[in-house]
Amino acid sequence: MTIDLGFAWLKLPSGREVGIVDVPGHERFVSNMLAGVGSIDLALLIVAADEGIMPQTREHLAILDLLDIKTGIVAITKVDIVDDELLSLVKLEVEDLMQGTSLAHAQIMPVSAVSGEGLMELIKVIDHVLLSYEPRKDIGRPRLAIDRAFTIVGSGTVVTGTLVDGSLSVGQEVELLPSRLKSRIRGLQTHKARVEVSLPGSRVAANLVGLATSDIQRGDVLTSSGWLFPTNRIDVRLRMLEHIKHPLRHGAMVTFFAGSSEVMAKVHLLNVDVVNAGDECWVQLALDRPVAVVKSDHFVIRSPMDTLGGGTIINSHA
């Protein structure tokens, strides 16, 4: 069972490589899943043919919809252990579930890791879908949302994450947020290959000078200095999920997720007293510790056991 984030990469028939972030499926580890999906280009939603739609399948799809991830493929696995009738029923169940979501037009691919059935076709579809995907823009403001930090003997501290909004280069002076600690990049790797420059959209491992792993935690952001400032109060446009168990009230405490960060937040409803299932409204969130986010970033809020809703940041310094 996947409990935390896992990472791999794949060379596609077109010759280019893609990074893969394996996120936990179990509902107890949704918070870890949220740390891995913030910057993906394509979602591969997995449904086991012998189990069909599970509660966590619905929640993961809802999260992808809240994060406005429009590109995806559904892989129905374990097709070697079910008959054609059951497989057809699972396909219909998946098609019905996808309606009205950002992945409504996702292709459904039956596969088996044991027999190999459908795997090459799946890889070809991934390649085809990503060929039409626009490369991430480099706006000169790199943000590496850190999901792991560890030490390599002889090299020192290494952090990993998905890079957005800009590039990083060896020798570059950088800043760790929200702590504002300064460092320099000693080395960079993508897919375990050394590179001099890492481009937006790539999985990156950065070897940092002068920082210990104790200085870093998941959710920190590595960036260039002087432009990004941590905040603990943000204005957002919130959309609640259709099937939440209880309405969201003014003053409620929720868990806020953006990028790879996870912090507690107090809800200040700006134009209503209570928000019901399916509603949209303006909300101010008071965070219990600073995060490094920018306008238009997507976010998700959860109660201890359920995803409540999400949306976009309108003002990063309310």
Sequence and secondary structure as in RCSB ss.txt:
>XXXX:A:sequence
MTIDLGFAWLKLPSGREVGIVDVPGHERFVSNMLAGVGSIDLALLIVAADEGIMPQTREHLAILDLLDIKTGIVA
ITKVDIVDDELLSLVKLEVEDLMQGTSLAHAQIMPVSAVSGEGLMELIKVIDHVLLSYEPRKDIGRPRLAIDRAF
TIVGSGTVVTGTLVDGSLSVGQEVELLPSRLKSRIRGLQTHKARVEVSLPGSRVAANLVGLATSDIQRGDVLTSS
GWLFPTNRIDVRLRMLEHIKHPLRHGAMVTFFAGSSEVMAKVHLLNVDVVNAGDECWVQLALDRPVAVVKSDHFV
IRSPMDTLGGGTIINSHA
>XXXX:A:secstr
   S EEEEEE TTS EEEEEE   SGGGHHHHHHHHTT S EEEEEETTT S HHHHHHHHHHHHTT   EEEE
EE GGGS HHHHHHHHHHHHHHHTTSTTTT EEEE  TTT TTHHHHHHHHHHHHHTS      S  EEEEEEEE
EETTTEEEEEEEEESS EETT EEEEETTTEEEEEEEEEETTEEESEE TT EEEEEEES  GGG  TT EEE T
TS   EEEEEEEEEE TT SS EETT EEEEEETTEEEEEEEEESS SEE TT EEEEEEEEEEEE   TT EEE
EE SSSEEEEEEEEES  
